[in-house]
Amino acid sequence: MSLPLLATACLLIVTFGYGVTCWLSPFGDCRKCTGMGHALKADRKGRLKRGKDCRRCHATGKRIRVGRWIYNRAARTYRAGTR
């Protein structure tokens, strides 16, 4: 098997795998709060306390994946164009 063919096959497998991941689980953990929905802060004794709610995910701890966002945008554009 030649190198370009192998690289193409690997790229297709990775793309297909990410597409399946976006289909089965369209939401992933928020990158800013690591899925907790809030920041952690320490009090004066050093104990961890709940901080402010995450502004990026609105305290849900989840975000929509990039691939799913692109699919939703394309589907919305297609639906708007076929009316």
mmCIF file of the N, C-alpha and C atoms, coordinates in Angstrom:
data_MODEL
# 
_entry.id   MODEL 
# 
loop_
_atom_site.group_PDB 
_atom_site.id 
_atom_site.type_symbol 
_atom_site.label_atom_id 
_atom_site.label_alt_id 
_atom_site.label_comp_id 
_atom_site.label_asym_id 
_atom_site.label_entity_id 
_atom_site.label_seq_id 
_atom_site.pdbx_PDB_ins_code 
_atom_site.Cartn_x 
_atom_site.Cartn_y 
_atom_site.Cartn_z 
_atom_site.occupancy 
_atom_site.B_iso_or_equiv 
_atom_site.pdbx_formal_charge 
_atom_site.auth_seq_id 
_atom_site.auth_comp_id 
_atom_site.auth_asym_id 
_atom_site.auth_atom_id 
_atom_site.pdbx_PDB_model_num 
ATOM 1   N N  . MET A 1 1  ? 0.848   -1.161 0.000  1.00 0.00 ? 1  MET A N  1 
ATOM 2   C CA . MET A 1 1  ? 0.000   0.000  0.000  1.00 0.00 ? 1  MET A CA 1 
ATOM 3   C C  . MET A 1 1  ? 0.904   1.239  0.000  1.00 0.00 ? 1  MET A C  1 
ATOM 4   N N  . SER A 1 2  ? 0.611   2.165  -0.888 1.00 0.00 ? 2  SER A N  1 
ATOM 5   C CA . SER A 1 2  ? 1.448   3.361  -0.999 1.00 0.00 ? 2  SER A CA 1 
ATOM 6   C C  . SER A 1 2  ? 1.136   4.345  0.133  1.00 0.00 ? 2  SER A C  1 
ATOM 7   N N  . LEU A 1 3  ? 2.045   5.241  0.379  1.00 0.00 ? 3  LEU A N  1 
ATOM 8   C CA . LEU A 1 3  ? 1.923   6.201  1.474  1.00 0.00 ? 3  LEU A CA 1 
ATOM 9   C C  . LEU A 1 3  ? 0.736   7.158  1.304  1.00 0.00 ? 3  LEU A C  1 
ATOM 10  N N  . PRO A 1 4  ? 0.498   7.724  0.118  1.00 0.00 ? 4  PRO A N  1 
ATOM 11  C CA . PRO A 1 4  ? -0.670  8.612  -0.023 1.00 0.00 ? 4  PRO A CA 1 
ATOM 12  C C  . PRO A 1 4  ? -1.997  7.877  0.191  1.00 0.00 ? 4  PRO A C  1 
ATOM 13  N N  . LEU A 1 5  ? -2.063  6.627  -0.263 1.00 0.00 ? 5  LEU A N  1 
ATOM 14  C CA . LEU A 1 5  ? -3.279  5.851  -0.065 1.00 0.00 ? 5  LEU A CA 1 
ATOM 15  C C  . LEU A 1 5  ? -3.497  5.550  1.417  1.00 0.00 ? 5  LEU A C  1 
ATOM 16  N N  . LEU A 1 6  ? -2.445  5.240  2.122  1.00 0.00 ? 6  LEU A N  1 
ATOM 17  C CA . LEU A 1 6  ? -2.527  4.983  3.560  1.00 0.00 ? 6  LEU A CA 1 
ATOM 18  C C  . LEU A 1 6  ? -2.934  6.244  4.322  1.00 0.00 ? 6  LEU A C  1 
ATOM 19  N N  . ALA A 1 7  ? -2.369  7.386  3.943  1.00 0.00 ? 7  ALA A N  1 
ATOM 20  C CA . ALA A 1 7  ? -2.716  8.649  4.596  1.00 0.00 ? 7  ALA A CA 1 
ATOM 21  C C  . ALA A 1 7  ? -4.177  9.008  4.345  1.00 0.00 ? 7  ALA A C  1 
ATOM 22  N N  . THR A 1 8  ? -4.650  8.776  3.131  1.00 0.00 ? 8  THR A N  1 
ATOM 23  C CA . THR A 1 8  ? -6.046  9.049  2.802  1.00 0.00 ? 8  THR A CA 1 
ATOM 24  C C  . THR A 1 8  ? -6.974  8.137  3.588  1.00 0.00 ? 8  THR A C  1 
ATOM 25  N N  . ALA A 1 9  ? -6.613  6.879  3.707  1.00 0.00 ? 9  ALA A N  1 
ATOM 26  C CA . ALA A 1 9  ? -7.434  5.940  4.466  1.00 0.00 ? 9  ALA A CA 1 
ATOM 27  C C  . ALA A 1 9  ? -7.495  6.332  5.938  1.00 0.00 ? 9  ALA A C  1 
ATOM 28  N N  . CYS A 1 10 ? -6.366  6.734  6.503  1.00 0.00 ? 10 CYS A N  1 
ATOM 29  C CA . CYS A 1 10 ? -6.355  7.167  7.908  1.00 0.00 ? 10 CYS A CA 1 
ATOM 30  C C  . CYS A 1 10 ? -7.199  8.414  8.098  1.00 0.00 ? 10 CYS A C  1 
ATOM 31  N N  . LEU A 1 11 ? -7.110  9.361  7.174  1.00 0.00 ? 11 LEU A N  1 
ATOM 32  C CA . LEU A 1 11 ? -7.895  10.582 7.260  1.00 0.00 ? 11 LEU A CA 1 
ATOM 33  C C  . LEU A 1 11 ? -9.390  10.292 7.167  1.00 0.00 ? 11 LEU A C  1 
ATOM 34  N N  . LEU A 1 12 ? -9.764  9.382  6.302  1.00 0.00 ? 12 LEU A N  1 
ATOM 35  C CA . LEU A 1 12 ? -11.178 9.011  6.188  1.00 0.00 ? 12 LEU A CA 1 
ATOM 36  C C  . LEU A 1 12 ? -11.682 8.317  7.445  1.00 0.00 ? 12 LEU A C  1 
ATOM 37  N N  . ILE A 1 13 ? -10.875 7.472  8.044  1.00 0.00 ? 13 ILE A N  1 
ATOM 38  C CA . ILE A 1 13 ? -11.270 6.779  9.270  1.00 0.00 ? 13 ILE A CA 1 
ATOM 39  C C  . ILE A 1 13 ? -11.450 7.777  10.408 1.00 0.00 ? 13 ILE A C  1 
ATOM 40  N N  . VAL A 1 14 ? -10.533 8.722  10.534 1.00 0.00 ? 14 VAL A N  1 
ATOM 41  C CA . VAL A 1 14 ? -10.642 9.733  11.595 1.00 0.00 ? 14 VAL A CA 1 
ATOM 42  C C  . VAL A 1 14 ? -11.873 10.613 11.372 1.00 0.00 ? 14 VAL A C  1 
ATOM 43  N N  . THR A 1 15 ? -12.114 11.034 10.147 1.00 0.00 ? 15 THR A N  1 
ATOM 44  C CA . THR A 1 15 ? -13.265 11.867 9.833  1.00 0.00 ? 15 THR A CA 1 
ATOM 45  C C  . THR A 1 15 ? -14.564 11.123 10.094 1.00 0.00 ? 15 THR A C  1 
ATOM 46  N N  . PHE A 1 16 ? -14.647 9.879  9.679  1.00 0.00 ? 16 PHE A N  1 
ATOM 47  C CA . PHE A 1 16 ? -15.848 9.075  9.908  1.00 0.00 ? 16 PHE A CA 1 
ATOM 48  C C  . PHE A 1 16 ? -16.065 8.859  11.403 1.00 0.00 ? 16 PHE A C  1 
ATOM 49  N N  . GLY A 1 17 ? -14.991 8.610  12.132 1.00 0.00 ? 17 GLY A N  1 
ATOM 50  C CA . GLY A 1 17 ? -15.102 8.412  13.583 1.00 0.00 ? 17 GLY A CA 1 
ATOM 51  C C  . GLY A 1 17 ? -15.603 9.660  14.293 1.00 0.00 ? 17 GLY A C  1 
ATOM 52  N N  . TYR A 1 18 ? -15.104 10.836 13.890 1.00 0.00 ? 18 TYR A N  1 
ATOM 53  C CA . TYR A 1 18 ? -15.570 12.078 14.491 1.00 0.00 ? 18 TYR A CA 1 
ATOM 54  C C  . TYR A 1 18 ? -17.026 12.350 14.123 1.00 0.00 ? 18 TYR A C  1 
ATOM 55  N N  . GLY A 1 19 ? -17.410 12.014 12.905 1.00 0.00 ? 19 GLY A N  1 
ATOM 56  C CA . GLY A 1 19 ? -18.812 12.176 12.495 1.00 0.00 ? 19 GLY A CA 1 
ATOM 57  C C  . GLY A 1 19 ? -19.745 11.304 13.318 1.00 0.00 ? 19 GLY A C  1 
ATOM 58  N N  . VAL A 1 20 ? -19.326 10.082 13.582 1.00 0.00 ? 20 VAL A N  1 
ATOM 59  C CA . VAL A 1 20 ? -20.135 9.181  14.423 1.00 0.00 ? 20 VAL A CA 1 
ATOM 60  C C  . VAL A 1 20 ? -20.203 9.710  15.848 1.00 0.00 ? 20 VAL A C  1 
ATOM 61  N N  . THR A 1 21 ? -19.085 10.234 16.351 1.00 0.00 ? 21 THR A N  1 
ATOM 62  C CA . THR A 1 21 ? -19.080 10.814 17.696 1.00 0.00 ? 21 THR A CA 1 
ATOM 63  C C  . THR A 1 21 ? -20.032 11.994 17.786 1.00 0.00 ? 21 THR A C  1 
ATOM 64  N N  . CYS A 1 22 ? -20.038 12.858 16.783 1.00 0.00 ? 22 CYS A N  1 
ATOM 65  C CA . CYS A 1 22 ? -20.947 14.004 16.779 1.00 0.00 ? 22 CYS A CA 1 
ATOM 66  C C  . CYS A 1 22 ? -22.396 13.567 16.658 1.00 0.00 ? 22 CYS A C  1 
ATOM 67  N N  . TRP A 1 23 ? -22.648 12.465 15.994 1.00 0.00 ? 23 TRP A N  1 
ATOM 68  C CA . TRP A 1 23 ? -24.003 11.970 15.836 1.00 0.00 ? 23 TRP A CA 1 
ATOM 69  C C  . TRP A 1 23 ? -24.507 11.337 17.132 1.00 0.00 ? 23 TRP A C  1 
ATOM 70  N N  . LEU A 1 24 ? -23.661 10.533 17.782 1.00 0.00 ? 24 LEU A N  1 
ATOM 71  C CA . LEU A 1 24 ? -24.078 9.848  18.995 1.00 0.00 ? 24 LEU A CA 1 
ATOM 72  C C  . LEU A 1 24 ? -24.062 10.760 20.223 1.00 0.00 ? 24 LEU A C  1 
ATOM 73  N N  . SER A 1 25 ? -23.092 11.649 20.295 1.00 0.00 ? 25 SER A N  1 
ATOM 74  C CA . SER A 1 25 ? -22.956 12.529 21.449 1.00 0.00 ? 25 SER A CA 1 
ATOM 75  C C  . SER A 1 25 ? -22.676 13.948 20.960 1.00 0.00 ? 25 SER A C  1 
ATOM 76  N N  . PRO A 1 26 ? -23.733 14.718 20.637 1.00 0.00 ? 26 PRO A N  1 
ATOM 77  C CA . PRO A 1 26 ? -23.498 16.037 20.057 1.00 0.00 ? 26 PRO A CA 1 
ATOM 78  C C  . PRO A 1 26 ? -22.920 17.061 21.031 1.00 0.00 ? 26 PRO A C  1 
ATOM 79  N N  . PHE A 1 27 ? -22.971 16.789 22.320 1.00 0.00 ? 27 PHE A N  1 
ATOM 80  C CA . PHE A 1 27 ? -22.448 17.729 23.304 1.00 0.00 ? 27 PHE A CA 1 
ATOM 81  C C  . PHE A 1 27 ? -21.232 17.143 24.000 1.00 0.00 ? 27 PHE A C  1 
ATOM 82  N N  . GLY A 1 28 ? -20.215 17.973 24.176 1.00 0.00 ? 28 GLY A N  1 
ATOM 83  C CA . GLY A 1 28 ? -19.010 17.581 24.888 1.00 0.00 ? 28 GLY A CA 1 
ATOM 84  C C  . GLY A 1 28 ? -18.823 18.478 26.096 1.00 0.00 ? 28 GLY A C  1 
ATOM 85  N N  . ASP A 1 29 ? -17.817 18.212 26.900 1.00 0.00 ? 29 ASP A N  1 
ATOM 86  C CA . ASP A 1 29 ? -17.544 19.026 28.066 1.00 0.00 ? 29 ASP A CA 1 
ATOM 87  C C  . ASP A 1 29 ? -17.040 20.404 27.649 1.00 0.00 ? 29 ASP A C  1 
ATOM 88  N N  . CYS A 1 30 ? -17.422 21.398 28.411 1.00 0.00 ? 30 CYS A N  1 
ATOM 89  C CA . CYS A 1 30 ? -16.950 22.757 28.176 1.00 0.00 ? 30 CYS A CA 1 
ATOM 90  C C  . CYS A 1 30 ? -15.447 22.797 28.408 1.00 0.00 ? 30 CYS A C  1 
ATOM 91  N N  . ARG A 1 31 ? -14.732 23.472 27.510 1.00 0.00 ? 31 ARG A N  1 
ATOM 92  C CA . ARG A 1 31 ? -13.276 23.532 27.634 1.00 0.00 ? 31 ARG A CA 1 
ATOM 93  C C  . ARG A 1 31 ? -12.826 24.525 28.686 1.00 0.00 ? 31 ARG A C  1 
ATOM 94  N N  . LYS A 1 32 ? -13.637 25.507 28.999 1.00 0.00 ? 32 LYS A N  1 
ATOM 95  C CA . LYS A 1 32 ? -13.226 26.517 29.963 1.00 0.00 ? 32 LYS A CA 1 
ATOM 96  C C  . LYS A 1 32 ? -13.371 26.015 31.401 1.00 0.00 ? 32 LYS A C  1 
ATOM 97  N N  . CYS A 1 33 ? -14.491 25.367 31.706 1.00 0.00 ? 33 CYS A N  1 
ATOM 98  C CA . CYS A 1 33 ? -14.727 24.923 33.087 1.00 0.00 ? 33 CYS A CA 1 
ATOM 99  C C  . CYS A 1 33 ? -14.532 23.416 33.239 1.00 0.00 ? 33 CYS A C  1 
ATOM 100 N N  . THR A 1 34 ? -14.073 22.737 32.212 1.00 0.00 ? 34 THR A N  1 
ATOM 101 C CA . THR A 1 34 ? -13.838 21.284 32.168 1.00 0.00 ? 34 THR A CA 1 
ATOM 102 C C  . THR A 1 34 ? -15.062 20.486 32.586 1.00 0.00 ? 34 THR A C  1 
ATOM 103 N N  . GLY A 1 35 ? -16.241 20.973 32.195 1.00 0.00 ? 35 GLY A N  1 
ATOM 104 C CA . GLY A 1 35 ? -17.473 20.228 32.418 1.00 0.00 ? 35 GLY A CA 1 
ATOM 105 C C  . GLY A 1 35 ? -18.088 20.394 33.791 1.00 0.00 ? 35 GLY A C  1 
ATOM 106 N N  . MET A 1 36 ? -17.554 21.266 34.626 1.00 0.00 ? 36 MET A N  1 
ATOM 107 C CA . MET A 1 36 ? -18.109 21.450 35.968 1.00 0.00 ? 36 MET A CA 1 
ATOM 108 C C  . MET A 1 36 ? -19.213 22.497 35.987 1.00 0.00 ? 36 MET A C  1 
ATOM 109 N N  . GLY A 1 37 ? -19.196 23.442 35.077 1.00 0.00 ? 37 GLY A N  1 
ATOM 110 C CA . GLY A 1 37 ? -20.212 24.479 35.030 1.00 0.00 ? 37 GLY A CA 1 
ATOM 111 C C  . GLY A 1 37 ? -19.879 25.695 35.867 1.00 0.00 ? 37 GLY A C  1 
ATOM 112 N N  . HIS A 1 38 ? -18.785 25.636 36.592 1.00 0.00 ? 38 HIS A N  1 
ATOM 113 C CA . HIS A 1 38 ? -18.383 26.770 37.424 1.00 0.00 ? 38 HIS A CA 1 
ATOM 114 C C  . HIS A 1 38 ? -16.885 26.700 37.675 1.00 0.00 ? 38 HIS A C  1 
ATOM 115 N N  . ALA A 1 39 ? -16.369 27.791 38.169 1.00 0.00 ? 39 ALA A N  1 
ATOM 116 C CA . ALA A 1 39 ? -14.947 27.839 38.524 1.00 0.00 ? 39 ALA A CA 1 
ATOM 117 C C  . ALA A 1 39 ? -14.793 27.417 39.981 1.00 0.00 ? 39 ALA A C  1 
ATOM 118 N N  . LEU A 1 40 ? -13.599 26.997 40.334 1.00 0.00 ? 40 LEU A N  1 
ATOM 119 C CA . LEU A 1 40 ? -13.294 26.688 41.727 1.00 0.00 ? 40 LEU A CA 1 
ATOM 120 C C  . LEU A 1 40 ? -12.440 27.807 42.301 1.00 0.00 ? 40 LEU A C  1 
ATOM 121 N N  . LYS A 1 41 ? -12.725 28.155 43.529 1.00 0.00 ? 41 LYS A N  1 
ATOM 122 C CA . LYS A 1 41 ? -11.869 29.120 44.201 1.00 0.00 ? 41 LYS A CA 1 
ATOM 123 C C  . LYS A 1 41 ? -11.658 28.651 45.632 1.00 0.00 ? 41 LYS A C  1 
ATOM 124 N N  . ALA A 1 42 ? -10.590 29.108 46.230 1.00 0.00 ? 42 ALA A N  1 
ATOM 125 C CA . ALA A 1 42 ? -10.247 28.677 47.584 1.00 0.00 ? 42 ALA A CA 1 
ATOM 126 C C  . ALA A 1 42 ? -10.582 29.792 48.570 1.00 0.00 ? 42 ALA A C  1 
ATOM 127 N N  . ASP A 1 43 ? -11.073 29.388 49.735 1.00 0.00 ? 43 ASP A N  1 
ATOM 128 C CA . ASP A 1 43 ? -11.298 30.377 50.779 1.00 0.00 ? 43 ASP A CA 1 
ATOM 129 C C  . ASP A 1 43 ? -9.988  30.644 51.515 1.00 0.00 ? 43 ASP A C  1 
ATOM 130 N N  . ARG A 1 44 ? -10.032 31.402 52.599 1.00 0.00 ? 44 ARG A N  1 
ATOM 131 C CA . ARG A 1 44 ? -8.792  31.790 53.271 1.00 0.00 ? 44 ARG A CA 1 
ATOM 132 C C  . ARG A 1 44 ? -8.128  30.624 53.995 1.00 0.00 ? 44 ARG A C  1 
ATOM 133 N N  . LYS A 1 45 ? -8.873  29.562 54.244 1.00 0.00 ? 45 LYS A N  1 
ATOM 134 C CA . LYS A 1 45 ? -8.284  28.376 54.884 1.00 0.00 ? 45 LYS A CA 1 
ATOM 135 C C  . LYS A 1 45 ? -7.730  27.393 53.856 1.00 0.00 ? 45 LYS A C  1 
ATOM 136 N N  . GLY A 1 46 ? -7.955  27.677 52.581 1.00 0.00 ? 46 GLY A N  1 
ATOM 137 C CA . GLY A 1 46 ? -7.433  26.810 51.537 1.00 0.00 ? 46 GLY A CA 1 
ATOM 138 C C  . GLY A 1 46 ? -8.421  25.774 51.034 1.00 0.00 ? 46 GLY A C  1 
ATOM 139 N N  . ARG A 1 47 ? -9.628  25.753 51.591 1.00 0.00 ? 47 ARG A N  1 
ATOM 140 C CA . ARG A 1 47 ? -10.644 24.808 51.126 1.00 0.00 ? 47 ARG A CA 1 
ATOM 141 C C  . ARG A 1 47 ? -11.256 25.307 49.820 1.00 0.00 ? 47 ARG A C  1 
ATOM 142 N N  . LEU A 1 48 ? -11.544 24.380 48.929 1.00 0.00 ? 48 LEU A N  1 
ATOM 143 C CA . LEU A 1 48 ? -12.123 24.754 47.648 1.00 0.00 ? 48 LEU A CA 1 
ATOM 144 C C  . LEU A 1 48 ? -13.607 25.029 47.804 1.00 0.00 ? 48 LEU A C  1 
ATOM 145 N N  . LYS A 1 49 ? -14.043 26.082 47.143 1.00 0.00 ? 49 LYS A N  1 
ATOM 146 C CA . LYS A 1 49 ? -15.448 26.460 47.143 1.00 0.00 ? 49 LYS A CA 1 
ATOM 147 C C  . LYS A 1 49 ? -15.900 26.652 45.703 1.00 0.00 ? 49 LYS A C  1 
ATOM 148 N N  . ARG A 1 50 ? -17.203 26.662 45.531 1.00 0.00 ? 50 ARG A N  1 
ATOM 149 C CA . ARG A 1 50 ? -17.761 26.913 44.212 1.00 0.00 ? 50 ARG A CA 1 
ATOM 150 C C  . ARG A 1 50 ? -17.599 28.389 43.880 1.00 0.00 ? 50 ARG A C  1 
ATOM 151 N N  . GLY A 1 51 ? -17.101 28.644 42.676 1.00 0.00 ? 51 GLY A N  1 
ATOM 152 C CA . GLY A 1 51 ? -16.908 30.018 42.228 1.00 0.00 ? 51 GLY A CA 1 
ATOM 153 C C  . GLY A 1 51 ? -18.063 30.467 41.355 1.00 0.00 ? 51 GLY A C  1 
ATOM 154 N N  . LYS A 1 52 ? -17.783 31.397 40.466 1.00 0.00 ? 52 LYS A N  1 
ATOM 155 C CA . LYS A 1 52 ? -18.811 31.936 39.581 1.00 0.00 ? 52 LYS A CA 1 
ATOM 156 C C  . LYS A 1 52 ? -19.198 30.914 38.521 1.00 0.00 ? 52 LYS A C  1 
ATOM 157 N N  . ASP A 1 53 ? -20.424 31.054 38.020 1.00 0.00 ? 53 ASP A N  1 
ATOM 158 C CA . ASP A 1 53 ? -20.882 30.201 36.926 1.00 0.00 ? 53 ASP A CA 1 
ATOM 159 C C  . ASP A 1 53 ? -20.093 30.496 35.662 1.00 0.00 ? 53 ASP A C  1 
ATOM 160 N N  . CYS A 1 54 ? -19.891 29.473 34.857 1.00 0.00 ? 54 CYS A N  1 
ATOM 161 C CA . CYS A 1 54 ? -19.154 29.612 33.606 1.00 0.00 ? 54 CYS A CA 1 
ATOM 162 C C  . CYS A 1 54 ? -20.000 30.412 32.611 1.00 0.00 ? 54 CYS A C  1 
ATOM 163 N N  . ARG A 1 55 ? -19.388 31.434 32.003 1.00 0.00 ? 55 ARG A N  1 
ATOM 164 C CA . ARG A 1 55 ? -20.115 32.253 31.042 1.00 0.00 ? 55 ARG A CA 1 
ATOM 165 C C  . ARG A 1 55 ? -20.198 31.589 29.672 1.00 0.00 ? 55 ARG A C  1 
ATOM 166 N N  . ARG A 1 56 ? -19.251 30.718 29.362 1.00 0.00 ? 56 ARG A N  1 
ATOM 167 C CA . ARG A 1 56 ? -19.229 30.097 28.043 1.00 0.00 ? 56 ARG A CA 1 
ATOM 168 C C  . ARG A 1 56 ? -20.354 29.068 27.883 1.00 0.00 ? 56 ARG A C  1 
ATOM 169 N N  . CYS A 1 57 ? -20.556 28.233 28.915 1.00 0.00 ? 57 CYS A N  1 
ATOM 170 C CA . CYS A 1 57 ? -21.570 27.174 28.801 1.00 0.00 ? 57 CYS A CA 1 
ATOM 171 C C  . CYS A 1 57 ? -22.821 27.481 29.611 1.00 0.00 ? 57 CYS A C  1 
ATOM 172 N N  . HIS A 1 58 ? -22.904 28.651 30.228 1.00 0.00 ? 58 HIS A N  1 
ATOM 173 C CA . HIS A 1 58 ? -24.056 29.076 31.027 1.00 0.00 ? 58 HIS A CA 1 
ATOM 174 C C  . HIS A 1 58 ? -24.343 28.095 32.159 1.00 0.00 ? 58 HIS A C  1 
ATOM 175 N N  . ALA A 1 59 ? -23.288 27.606 32.799 1.00 0.00 ? 59 ALA A N  1 
ATOM 176 C CA . ALA A 1 59 ? -23.339 26.743 33.988 1.00 0.00 ? 59 ALA A CA 1 
ATOM 177 C C  . ALA A 1 59 ? -23.922 25.358 33.704 1.00 0.00 ? 59 ALA A C  1 
ATOM 178 N N  . THR A 1 60 ? -23.927 24.917 32.453 1.00 0.00 ? 60 THR A N  1 
ATOM 179 C CA . THR A 1 60 ? -24.392 23.566 32.157 1.00 0.00 ? 60 THR A CA 1 
ATOM 180 C C  . THR A 1 60 ? -23.237 22.575 32.144 1.00 0.00 ? 60 THR A C  1 
ATOM 181 N N  . GLY A 1 61 ? -22.044 23.044 31.849 1.00 0.00 ? 61 GLY A N  1 
ATOM 182 C CA . GLY A 1 61 ? -20.882 22.172 31.765 1.00 0.00 ? 61 GLY A CA 1 
ATOM 183 C C  . GLY A 1 61 ? -20.750 21.492 30.416 1.00 0.00 ? 61 GLY A C  1 
ATOM 184 N N  . LYS A 1 62 ? -21.668 21.761 29.493 1.00 0.00 ? 62 LYS A N  1 
ATOM 185 C CA . LYS A 1 62 ? -21.647 21.141 28.167 1.00 0.00 ? 62 LYS A CA 1 
ATOM 186 C C  . LYS A 1 62 ? -21.554 22.200 27.089 1.00 0.00 ? 62 LYS A C  1 
ATOM 187 N N  . ARG A 1 63 ? -21.003 21.814 25.953 1.00 0.00 ? 63 ARG A N  1 
ATOM 188 C CA . ARG A 1 63 ? -20.931 22.677 24.783 1.00 0.00 ? 63 ARG A CA 1 
ATOM 189 C C  . ARG A 1 63 ? -21.242 21.816 23.567 1.00 0.00 ? 63 ARG A C  1 
ATOM 190 N N  . ILE A 1 64 ? -21.676 22.449 22.501 1.00 0.00 ? 64 ILE A N  1 
ATOM 191 C CA . ILE A 1 64 ? -21.948 21.698 21.274 1.00 0.00 ? 64 ILE A CA 1 
ATOM 192 C C  . ILE A 1 64 ? -20.631 21.482 20.541 1.00 0.00 ? 64 ILE A C  1 
ATOM 193 N N  . ARG A 1 65 ? -20.441 20.294 20.013 1.00 0.00 ? 65 ARG A N  1 
ATOM 194 C CA . ARG A 1 65 ? -19.211 19.988 19.296 1.00 0.00 ? 65 ARG A CA 1 
ATOM 195 C C  . ARG A 1 65 ? -19.145 20.762 17.982 1.00 0.00 ? 65 ARG A C  1 
ATOM 196 N N  . VAL A 1 66 ? -17.940 21.003 17.497 1.00 0.00 ? 66 VAL A N  1 
ATOM 197 C CA . VAL A 1 66 ? -17.739 21.793 16.286 1.00 0.00 ? 66 VAL A CA 1 
ATOM 198 C C  . VAL A 1 66 ? -18.395 21.110 15.087 1.00 0.00 ? 66 VAL A C  1 
ATOM 199 N N  . GLY A 1 67 ? -18.225 19.817 14.967 1.00 0.00 ? 67 GLY A N  1 
ATOM 200 C CA . GLY A 1 67 ? -18.816 19.088 13.839 1.00 0.00 ? 67 GLY A CA 1 
ATOM 201 C C  . GLY A 1 67 ? -20.329 19.134 13.854 1.00 0.00 ? 67 GLY A C  1 
ATOM 202 N N  . ARG A 1 68 ? -20.915 19.038 15.030 1.00 0.00 ? 68 ARG A N  1 
ATOM 203 C CA . ARG A 1 68 ? -22.372 19.103 15.135 1.00 0.00 ? 68 ARG A CA 1 
ATOM 204 C C  . ARG A 1 68 ? -22.863 20.510 14.836 1.00 0.00 ? 68 ARG A C  1 
ATOM 205 N N  . TRP A 1 69 ? -22.097 21.531 15.259 1.00 0.00 ? 69 TRP A N  1 
ATOM 206 C CA . TRP A 1 69 ? -22.463 22.916 14.974 1.00 0.00 ? 69 TRP A CA 1 
ATOM 207 C C  . TRP A 1 69 ? -22.469 23.157 13.468 1.00 0.00 ? 69 TRP A C  1 
ATOM 208 N N  . ILE A 1 70 ? -21.455 22.637 12.774 1.00 0.00 ? 70 ILE A N  1 
ATOM 209 C CA . ILE A 1 70 ? -21.388 22.784 11.321 1.00 0.00 ? 70 ILE A CA 1 
ATOM 210 C C  . ILE A 1 70 ? -22.553 22.060 10.656 1.00 0.00 ? 70 ILE A C  1 
ATOM 211 N N  . TYR A 1 71 ? -22.874 20.855 11.128 1.00 0.00 ? 71 TYR A N  1 
ATOM 212 C CA . TYR A 1 71 ? -24.008 20.107 10.567 1.00 0.00 ? 71 TYR A CA 1 
ATOM 213 C C  . TYR A 1 71 ? -25.317 20.865 10.788 1.00 0.00 ? 71 TYR A C  1 
ATOM 214 N N  . ASN A 1 72 ? -25.532 21.380 11.995 1.00 0.00 ? 72 ASN A N  1 
ATOM 215 C CA . ASN A 1 72 ? -26.765 22.120 12.279 1.00 0.00 ? 72 ASN A CA 1 
ATOM 216 C C  . ASN A 1 72 ? -26.889 23.345 11.390 1.00 0.00 ? 72 ASN A C  1 
ATOM 217 N N  . ARG A 1 73 ? -25.779 24.067 11.192 1.00 0.00 ? 73 ARG A N  1 
ATOM 218 C CA . ARG A 1 73 ? -25.803 25.261 10.353 1.00 0.00 ? 73 ARG A CA 1 
ATOM 219 C C  . ARG A 1 73 ? -26.110 24.889 8.902  1.00 0.00 ? 73 ARG A C  1 
ATOM 220 N N  . ALA A 1 74 ? -25.498 23.811 8.398  1.00 0.00 ? 74 ALA A N  1 
ATOM 221 C CA . ALA A 1 74 ? -25.749 23.389 7.011  1.00 0.00 ? 74 ALA A CA 1 
ATOM 222 C C  . ALA A 1 74 ? -27.188 22.919 6.839  1.00 0.00 ? 74 ALA A C  1 
ATOM 223 N N  . ALA A 1 75 ? -27.716 22.190 7.813  1.00 0.00 ? 75 ALA A N  1 
ATOM 224 C CA . ALA A 1 75 ? -29.095 21.709 7.723  1.00 0.00 ? 75 ALA A CA 1 
ATOM 225 C C  . ALA A 1 75 ? -30.075 22.875 7.768  1.00 0.00 ? 75 ALA A C  1 
ATOM 226 N N  . ARG A 1 76 ? -29.795 23.874 8.596  1.00 0.00 ? 76 ARG A N  1 
ATOM 227 C CA . ARG A 1 76 ? -30.659 25.047 8.677  1.00 0.00 ? 76 ARG A CA 1 
ATOM 228 C C  . ARG A 1 76 ? -30.640 25.818 7.373  1.00 0.00 ? 76 ARG A C  1 
ATOM 229 N N  . THR A 1 77 ? -29.477 25.951 6.756  1.00 0.00 ? 77 THR A N  1 
ATOM 230 C CA . THR A 1 77 ? -29.369 26.652 5.468  1.00 0.00 ? 77 THR A CA 1 
ATOM 231 C C  . THR A 1 77 ? -30.102 25.877 4.378  1.00 0.00 ? 77 THR A C  1 
ATOM 232 N N  . TYR A 1 78 ? -29.968 24.544 4.387  1.00 0.00 ? 78 TYR A N  1 
ATOM 233 C CA . TYR A 1 78 ? -30.655 23.724 3.391  1.00 0.00 ? 78 TYR A CA 1 
ATOM 234 C C  . TYR A 1 78 ? -32.180 23.837 3.530  1.00 0.00 ? 78 TYR A C  1 
ATOM 235 N N  . ARG A 1 79 ? -32.642 23.773 4.779  1.00 0.00 ? 79 ARG A N  1 
ATOM 236 C CA . ARG A 1 79 ? -34.088 23.882 5.011  1.00 0.00 ? 79 ARG A CA 1 
ATOM 237 C C  . ARG A 1 79 ? -34.620 25.249 4.592  1.00 0.00 ? 79 ARG A C  1 
ATOM 238 N N  . ALA A 1 80 ? -33.849 26.295 4.850  1.00 0.00 ? 80 ALA A N  1 
ATOM 239 C CA . ALA A 1 80 ? -34.285 27.637 4.470  1.00 0.00 ? 80 ALA A CA 1 
ATOM 240 C C  . ALA A 1 80 ? -34.297 27.815 2.959  1.00 0.00 ? 80 ALA A C  1 
ATOM 241 N N  . GLY A 1 81 ? -33.431 27.105 2.252  1.00 0.00 ? 81 GLY A N  1 
ATOM 242 C CA . GLY A 1 81 ? -33.364 27.254 0.796  1.00 0.00 ? 81 GLY A CA 1 
ATOM 243 C C  . GLY A 1 81 ? -34.383 26.419 0.047  1.00 0.00 ? 81 GLY A C  1 
ATOM 244 N N  . THR A 1 82 ? -34.986 25.430 0.679  1.00 0.00 ? 82 THR A N  1 
ATOM 245 C CA . THR A 1 82 ? -35.924 24.558 -0.015 1.00 0.00 ? 82 THR A CA 1 
ATOM 246 C C  . THR A 1 82 ? -37.368 24.867 0.311  1.00 0.00 ? 82 THR A C  1 
ATOM 247 N N  . ARG A 1 83 ? -37.629 25.971 0.999  1.00 0.00 ? 83 ARG A N  1 
ATOM 248 C CA . ARG A 1 83 ? -39.015 26.332 1.312  1.00 0.00 ? 83 ARG A CA 1 
ATOM 249 C C  . ARG A 1 83 ? -39.684 27.011 0.169  1.00 0.00 ? 83 ARG A C  1 
# 
